[in-house]
């Protein structure tokens, strides 16, 4: 319940300040300090007031989104293309999508690469335009003493409330003939799950990759019960910014495409990206990812193999169809109060751009990132 209240507090605070966030085309200055801005890491971020600096928030660690982003950072074609248009880009690591949404609403970030749940919340409120499907990744269920999902009955299971891991857990219970009332719920941040398992406060947990797998390596008594490709990641642009800077947004999508293609070229490329990701994640996570490059390589190779058809990054009709995965997630968010119950599916889908990514694909001269050696 505390997580719901905390989210609403941040949301309503953002709404009250919305009228003073923008003056002309400049980013906001002298904004009231909030708890998010007092965060030990986030308070060190110096957001630019220059419209030509594209600042994008990305949750970390997140396989294989962070792999793709690390390649984009180093793509010489991307850098030169932005330079030609007078732009630069900067990626900021964040702990989770909810934090990024806060800074997006305040106008301090132009873009985000976040999961399906935070994307749907922002789209349903009309704050963003969803430009591309960034990747589809996996979510895992981990335990020490439980080996089958059906044996979760009566057990205490942790998950980040309102996340895709939460939704995945409820779906998994249903698939195994159970309801949400058959387990004891323990909403919890991912960073606290390993300690909770070691102190026997929970019997199982579900969270995103690579964290779930890395936790089983840190503590070999843990194992993965079930894993599913359940997590979508999206590249979003703040609606007002995207309308003014269409060519720059297209350049970001093109860099995404080149990065995915570069990662599919060889295992060596994936290994390099895993090393870059581990280094970047050290700014956020307590997990020493540099010790687990082999695992990062494996997860990324599996994820990226599902993105070999570049056309799949276009958020088209199949993805947004009524009754599909994303629509069901939208309805789930309504049931837990993260999206108002009177909000319609069309209120969210109208903010998905179903054409631009396809146009970028057709117009690309090179589909492979150029990484300096």
Buried (B, 14 or more C-beta within 10 A) or exposed (E): EEBBEEBEEBBEBBEEBEEEBBEEEEBBEEBEEBEBBEBEEBEEBEBBEEBEBBBBBBBBBBBBBBBBBBBBBBBEBBBEBBEEEEBEBBBBBBBBBBBBBBBBBBBBBBBBBBBBBBBBBBBBBEBBBBBBBBBBBBBBBBBBEBEEBBBBBEBBBBBBBBBBBBBBBBBBBEEBEBEEEBBBBBBBBBBBBBEBBEEEBBBBBBBBBBBBBBBBBEBEEBEBBBBBEBBBBBBBBBBBBBEEBEEBBBBBBBBBBBBBBBBBEEEEBBBBBBBBBBEBBBEBBEBEBBEBBEBBBBBBBBBBEBBEEBEBBBBBEEBBEEEEBBBEBBBBBBEEEBBEEEBEBEBBBEBBBBEBBBEBBEEBEEEBBBBEE
